[in-house]
Amino acid sequence: MNRILTLTIALVLTAAAAAQPARRRAVQPVQTQTPTAQAERRSDRAALMFPTSASMPEDVVWRRDIYRQLDLTQDANAPLYYPVTPSGKNQNLFTYLFRLVLSGRITAYQYKLDGNESFEEADKAEVKELMERYYITYEERDGRLVVEPSDIPSAEVTRFYIKETSYFDQRSATYKARVTALCPVLMSGADEFGTEATPYPLFWVKYDDVATYLSRLPLMASNLNNVTNMTADDYFTLNRYQGKIYKTNNMQGRVLPKDSTGVAEQQRIEQQLHDFEQGIWHQPAVQQAVADNATAQGSGSTVAADSTQAASVQPARPAKAKKTKENNRRAASSAAAASSKPQRASSSSAPRASARRQRR
């Protein structure tokens, strides 16, 4: 009986030991990486090798979003446009972004009719659909989309829409303006008869997604110095671009008009941003004096406050000048009187000639 029990226990333990590796193999599934996971891994590795500036905090006390239109044919924006045709490692911004989107390393988002960007999952753009919509020739090889360098319409992308955010960071007490989104614009339809090109915005990309890659794109920032000592990320971080404001984030969702009133509105917005930046650090002395007087008046009448402010603004130099003129006139008259008196005194006190004859 004891032998049978011992044999039974040994058989059970042997079967359990034999089944344990199979159970481990069954518990651990085969790990496969999706293209998105591979792209995120490459992006993380690139971020470690090419770190960029920190992103904007979400809890800033003040911010303003504006949209600018960059004309790449202007000298200030030319580093983003040339070379039009890729030459070795040198390529322009659109060619670089297009290749990143085509390879799946960054995500492109649809450009909506209202012009606002949306980086939600539902607004992702299909690369194949984009190329078919804008007649970009491509081929499918082994499940991948391939576009020849000559078929990339980099020469026709002469504009960029950018979203610029100006904000005040209360933690570091700094005022900054940084780019948060990019949109290449395809200009098509121009001819020799004077027909203007029609803009076709292609897609939006989030700047934080491409900043790591832009730090590896060298730019020639000067015609006088051909050393490529600047990257595309440096170019946008230093705000080297120049562009007109065509839209702002507002409650009505309105776009600036394209006539003379729109130009005046652009200048007004630029002045508002400049005044806010200057007003963070100091306030003019006259405005400060007016504000102090208004605070001191408290519940006084408006007329009294206005008169007090006017008096504080206008200095008392005219009255002082009048008093100075009066003093100068009196001093001049007294000086003239003093100069005349010595002359009379000298004539009366002068020795008189004696006409008496001497006695003999």
C-alpha positions, 0 to 999 in steps of 0.5 A: 500500500505504501509503495502504491501511494509513493508511486502515485505521488511521484507520478503526479509530481512528474506530470506537474513538472512536465506541464509547467514549462508548457503553461509558462509558454501559454501564458506569455503571448508573442509580442508584436509591434505595430507600425505606430508603436515602432514609430513611437519608439523611433521618435522616443529614441530621436528625442533622446538623441536630439532634445528640443525645448520644453513644451508650453505648460497648460496652466499659463495665466495668459496666452493668445493664439494667432495664425500666420501665413508665411510666404516662402519666396520672401528672403526671411522665409527662404531657408524653408523653401530652398533647395526646391529639388533635394540635393544629397542631404539638403532638402526643403521643409515640405519634402522633409515633412512629406517623407516623415508622413509617408513613412509613418513617423509623424501623423498628419491631420486633416485641414478642415473648412474652418481652418482650425486644427484638430489633433484628435484620433478621428481627424487623422488624415489618410496618406493615400487619400491625400495623394489621390486628392492632390494628384501626387503620383505614387506606387505601392511596393510590398505594402508601402507607398513609394513616391519618387523625389521628382513627384514630390510637389515641393516647388509648388508649396510656396506657403505655410500656415503656422499657429503661433502661441504667445504666452506668459509663464508665471513659473519662470516669469518669461514671455514667449512666442512659439509655433504649435502647428504647421500646415503646408499650402500647395499653390496651383493654377497660376499661368502666364495669362495672369491667373493667380494661384489657388491655395490648397492647404494639405494637412496639419502637423503638431509641432511637438511631434516634428520638433525632434526631427526638425532639429536634424534638418540643417538650414542655410540661414544666410547668403553671406555665410554658407555654413549650415549653423542652424536647424529648422527647430532653431529657426522656429524657436528663434522666431526667424520667420516673417508672416502676416496674421490672417486669423486669431482665436476669437469667440466669433471664429472670424477671419481677418478681411483681406482689404485695407481694414484687414491690414489695419487689424493686423497692425493692431494685433501686432501692437497689442502683443507688443504692448502686452510684452512691454507692459509686463515689465514696466509702466510709463511714469505718466500712466502710473501717476494718473493711476495713483491719482485715480486710486487716491481720489477714490469716490471723488467726482469724475471731473475732479479726477480728470482735472487732477490727472491733467494737472499731474500730467502737465508739469509746472514749467510755464509758471516757473519760466514766467517767474524766471523772466520776471526775475531776469527783468528786475535783475537787469533793471537793478543792474542798469540802475547800479551802473548809472549811480556810480557814474553820477557819484564819480562826477560829483566827487571828482576834484574841481580845478581852482581858478584862484590866483596866487598872492604875491 
